[in-house]
Amino acid sequence: MIASAPPACPDESITAWALAARAGDPAAVERFVQALHRDVLRYVAHLCADPQAVEDLAQDTFLRALGSLHRFEGRSSARVWLLSIARRAVMDSFRYASTRPRLSDTADWQRAVESAQPRGLPGFDDGIALLDLLAALPDERREAFVLTQLAGLPYAEAARVSNCPVGTVRSRVARARSALVELIDSP
């Protein structure tokens, strides 16, 4: 059985914790991180092509956020602010990875990767199917879909994270839904 997620905290509480953390409250730092850790992991997992890097990128996101918390003024919700940082962390990792050579010490690297993947977990195959479907979407549509449908952000906040107009996010989500339905219906 899949463990249920903790109840979502309202953005006002999370933003209040971020502001209290900025003022030096260690308990608020802990509440802030706990409240958004799952959202950051989810968002990073959908942006990142490397499942092994998700935890590291989430940790990098929180390190960046806590290091720049003194600049957070609460003009947007702390969730939007943090997911924007997560997006930049993933993009920076892509830039860094593109400059590094990729080496493999095994002739059949694909088999080695497949055999290292966990098996028999509840929902694992469904999760893989969802990831495959999402991977078929163009990047901007996938991002809009993940932010609004999986992370649960309102369209306006997803627009702020993506640096585009709200109408563009709505259009991308609608097109992503249509494409996903088409992909599911195709043999």
N, C-alpha and C positions, 0 to 999 in steps of 0.2 A: 504494500500500500504506500502511496506517495504521501509524504508528510505535507500537511497543509502549511501555507505561508502564514507568517504572523500578520495580524490585521494592519492594513495600510494606515500610516499616520497622515493626518492632514498637513498640507504644505505649510500652513501657518505655524504649526508646532515645530516642524522641521526648521523653518526659517528662524523661529525664535531661538531654537537650540543653537543654530549657527551663529546668531548674533551674540548669544550668551557665551559660546565657545570663544568667539572673537574677543570678548571681554575677559577671558581667562578662566572660565568655569570648566574644570576637567570633567565633571559629570555630564555637562552639556555636550562636550566633544564626543563622549562615548555614546550618548543617545543619538546624536547627529549621525555618527558613523553607522550605528546599528540600524537606524531607520532607513538609510539609503544604500546599505551594502548590497542587498539583493538587487535593487534596481540598477546599480552600477554594473554588477556582474552580468545581468541580463543584457543590458545595452552594449557593453563591451563585447560580449559573446557574439552578438549579432553583427557587430561592425568588424570584428576581428576574424581573420581566416584561420587562425591558429588556436585551437581549443586549449593547448598547453600554456598559452600566454595569457589567458583570461585573468587568472588570479593575480599575476604580476602586473597587468595593466590596471586592474582594479586597485591594487595597492598603490601603484604609481599615481593614480587619480586622487586617492585620498591624501597621499603625501603632498602632492601639488596643492590640493585644496587647503589642507591644514597649514601649509607654508604661506599661502596667500590669503588666509582667512581675514587677516587684518585689513585687506582691501575690500572685503565683501560688505556692502552697504544695505543689502536687503531690498534693492530696487526691483529685483525679480525674486521668485521663490528660490530657496536654497537648492531645491531639486533641479531646477533648470540650470542654475549656475554650476552645480556639480556635474550634470550630464554634459554640459558644454566643455568642461575640463576633461571629462572622460573621452569625448570626441577628439579633442586635441591630443590627448595621450595616445590614442589609437593611431591617429594620423602621423604623429611623430614616430611611432614604432614602425609604421609602414615606410616612412622616409629612411629611418635608420636601417631597416632590414634590406631595403633596396640597394644600399651601398655595401652590404656585407656579402661575401661569397657563401653559397650554400654547398656544404660538403656532405657526402654520405659514405659511410665505410662499409655498406652492405650493397651487394649487387641488386637485391630485390627489396628496395626500400619500401615499396608500397605494401608488400606482404608484412613487413616488420611493423609498419604503422597500424595496419588493420589488426594484427594479432595483439597489439598493445592496448587496443580499445576495450573498455569494460563491456562485458556481456551479461545478459540476464537481468539487467536492472529494470524495474518497472517503468514502462513508458519509454525505454531507450530507443526502440525501433520507431515509435511515433515521433520522438524528438529528432531522430535522424531524418525521417521523412519530411518533417517541418523545416529543418535546416536546408534540406535539398530544395524544397519548394521556394523558400526565401532566397536561396542562393541564385535561383533562376531570375529573380527580379533585378532590374537595374538598381544600382547603389542608392540613388536618391529616393526611389520608391520604397525600397526595403527599409531605409532609415526612417522614413515617414511612417510606414506601417508599424515598425517595431516600437517607435516612440509612442504612437497613439494607441495601438491595439494591444501591445504586449506590456509596455511600461506604464500605460494608462495615463499618459500626459494629455491634457486638453490641447486642441489644435493650436491655440495661441502660444502655449508654452513650447510645443514641438517646433513651431515656426521660429521662436527665439533661439532654440538649440541649433536648428538647422540654418539659421541666418537667411531665411526666405519669407515671403509673405504668407499669411494664413491661407489664402486661396490656393496657393501653390501646394501647401501641405495637404489640403483637402483633395485637390486634384490627384496628387501622387498616391494618397491612400485609396481613393476610388479606383484608380488604374491598377494599383497593386491588388486590390480585392478582385477585380475582374480577371486579372492575369492568374491569380491563384485559383479561382474557380475554374478557369479554362484549363489550367495545368492538372487540376484534380480530375476533371471530367475527361481529359484526353487519355487514351489507352496506353 
